[in-house]
C-alpha cells in the first residue's frame, strides 16, 4: 500500500533505522564503510542508536502517537505496545557495552538488538501505519508529518562516504 504523504517523513527515518538494524545483524551483507568487526559494530551501534534511534522514538511519542491516539481502539492498543517496546529498546541500548563479555556474546547481543529494531519498525510500518491509513482522514494523517518536518528531523547516514 502506498504511504500517505503525512507519514512519509517518519517512514524515511524508519528506513534508516532498518539499515542500522541490518548492520548490527550477524552475517549481514557488508556495505561500503560499514563496520566489519564486533568492536566497530559496537561503536557504530552506540552512535547510531543515540543519534538516530532514541530521538526517533522520542519524536514518535511526542508527535505521532498523541496526534493519532484516541481515535481508534486498535490504534490505541498498538500505541501502548509500541511504547512498551520503546522502553525495552531504550533499556537494551543503555545496557549495550562490552564489559566482561567475549566477542561472540557481544556479537549475539548486537544481532538480537538488530532483530528487535527490525521487528519494531516493521510493526509500525506494516500494522500501525496501515491501520492509520484505513481509519484516519487525510487531514489527520497529514498533521503528524507536518509537525515532524517542522521539528527539522531527519536521520543522516552514519557510514563513511554518505548514504
N, C-alpha and C positions, 0 to 999 in steps of 0.2 A: 504494500500500500504506500502511496506517495505521502511523504511527510508534510504536514501543514506548515506554511512559512513561519508561523509563530513558534514552532518547535525546532526549526532548523538550527538556530544558533546553539541550542542545547545538544542537539544531535551531533553537531560538529565537534563539540567537546567530547561527547561520548566516543566518537571515532578516535580521537587522540588517546583517550583512556583505554580503549580496546588495543591500540598499538602498544601502550605501556604494558598492558596485561600480557600481550604476546611476547614482548621482550623478556618478561620475567619468567615465562614458562620454560620448563626443562625441554631441551631438544628443539627449541624454536628455530625457525629459519633465521639465518644471520642476515641482518640488514647492514648496509654500509654505515659505519660509525656506531653501530650498536655494541653494547658491552658484550664481551665474549666470556670472561672469567666470572666466577661466582662473586669475587670481591668487587669487580667492575659493575656487575648487576646490582649488588647491594648499594653501591654508591649511586647508581642511576635510580634505583628504587627510592632511596631516601629523598633525592632531589625532586624527581617527578611526582612522587606521592605528595610531598609537601607543597610543591609549586603548582600542581595541576589538580590532583585528585581531591585533596582535602578542601581547597577553596571551591571546587565544583560542587561537592556535596553540600557545603555550607550555602552556596547560592541556590541550590535546589530547595533547601529547607527555608530559605528566606524569601525567595522569589516564586519558584514554580509551585511548590506544594500549597502555600497559602492562596495562590491565585486559582487553583483548581479544586481545592478541598471544599467539602461541604455541599457538593452538587450531586454526587452520586455515591451510593454506599460501596460499590465495588472499588471505585477510585479511592475512597477514604480508607478502605481496608488495605489497599496496595500501599498507600502513603505510610500507614502505620508500619507495615512490614519493611518498606524501604528505609524508613528512618532507623528501625532496629538494625538493619544491615549496615547503614552508615555508621552506627555506633560500634558494631562489631569490626568493621573495616578500620575505623579510626583507632580502635584498641590494638588491632593487629599491626597497623602501621607504627603506632607508638612503641610497640614492643619489638620491632624489627631491628635486630642487632646481631652481631657475630660473636658476642661474648660467650666464650666457653663452648662453642659448638664447632663441629667439624664442617668442612666444605660440603659434604654430602647432605648433612642435616640442613644447613643454610640453603642449599640449592632446593631442597624439598619445601622449605618454608616459602621461598620466593615463588616456586611453582604453584604452591597452594594459594598464595596471595593473588597471583596472576589469574588462576582459575576462579577465585571468588570475585575479583573485579569483573571478569568477563561475564560471569553468570549474572551479576548485579546489573550491569549495563544492558545486557540482552533482555532482562526482565523489564527494565524501564522502557526500552525501545519497542519490544515486541508485545508487551502486555499493557503497561501503563499508557504509553503514547497511543496505541491502537484504541484503547478504551476511551481516552480523552477525545480522540478524533471522532469516535462514534457518538459521544453524548454531549459534547460542548458545542456551542455556537462558534462561528468564525471569530467573532469579536472576543469571546472568552479565551479562545486558543491563541489569538494574536497578542493579548496583553502580556503574558509571561515573556514572550520573545522580545517584545519592545522593551520591557524592563531589563532583560538580560543584556540586550545591546546597549542600553543607556548606562548600564553598570560598567561598560567598557571591558567586558570579559572576553576571553578567547585564549585558548591554550596554544602555546607555541611549541613547536617540535623541540625536544630536548636532546636531539642527537647532533653530533658534529656534522657539518655540511648541510644543515637545513632539513626540510621535510623530505 
